[in-house]
Amino acid sequence: MVAGVAVLVLALLGGVGAWFYARNLNDDLGRTDPFSQITGGRPAKPVDGALNILLVGSDSRDPDAPVESAGKWRADTLIVMHIPADHKQAYLVSIPRDLYVPIPESAGADCDSGQRAKINAAFAFGGLPLAVKTVECFTDVRIDHVMAIDFAGFKQVTDALGGVDLKVERTITSIHKPYRTFTKGVNHMNGEEALDWVRQRKQFPEGDFARMRHQQEFLKALMDKAASTGTLTNPAKLNAFLKATTDAVTVDQGFSLVDMAMQFRSLRSENLTFITSPNLGSDMVNGESVVVSDREKALAMYQAMTADTMADWVKANQQSGTGDGG
């Protein structure tokens, strides 16, 4: 989405030649087919023009492993991005990775065919196809597109923009090597530092919910930096960012960067609403700590997403910014 906004501005400035450039970027995107294995029972899509994109941030034990394969990847971040039919807003719903949900036996199986487990296990069990199937089963929302980025790509895209400014609400020491200290206040972070920051959770009373909030804040900061005058008026910097983005992400076969640029041309960070999937917090199930969904609230929210009435749901539930959804 960020790349699409930047490509459109570039096209407006550069004319026809920029569209050839955009098409070349589109050809450079990694491709996968997460939908072909989902053979039936998918949710309906009653509203034309609305889009639902599953964003997956992942950690790979084998960086060269295909994202549709089982066992090589695990999902660190799951976000359902809903764009209403008017394309004037975007709602990004973070799904806690420890959310306890039914995971189907396979991408082609029925929703109730498998076992209950943490939702991030779906990626490990069956790659992107099973992750999409599990999210569709849980939300009853049809996913139109998928975009996956691994941690190496995360760092690459951030560095291409010259880093981002992120607010640190309390001074902490990282649990990861080299055990850097994050000092309270606004910190300018490069890719390595930003990745380290958004992975922290054990030092915060809210645990994983703090981690999700930091991820949401990072996405907003990244989009602000990408759409800033300093990026858009610097051809070398803009090119580095766009190249880094297309190198870093894997998308479905039907994803078109040019189409996305046209559809999302008016989106900026102030048009984004961040939400966390409604939940009852953490609990112990079968000896492990999991996040329990607030079934009634979650059902109402995902029904609003399907009906393209998210603005009404947000207003009724007073969710805005980086609401915790709990």
Secondary structure, DSSP 8 states (H G I E B T S, - for coil): -HHHHHHHHHHHHHTHHHHHHHHHHHHHSEEE-SSTT--S------STT-EEEEEEEEEESSTTS-TTSSSSEEEEEEEEEEE-TT-S-EEEEE--TTBEEEE-SSTTS-TTSSEEEETTHHHHHHHHHHHHHHHHHHH-----EEEEEEHHHHHHHHHHTT-EEEEESS-EE-SSTT--EE-SEEEEE-HHHHHHHHT--TTSTTTHHHHHHHHHHHHHHHHHHHTSHHHHT-HHHHHHHHHHHHHHEEEETT--HHHHHHHTTT--GGGEEEEE--EEEEEEETTEEEEEE-HHHHHHHHHHHHHT-HHHHHHHHT--SB----
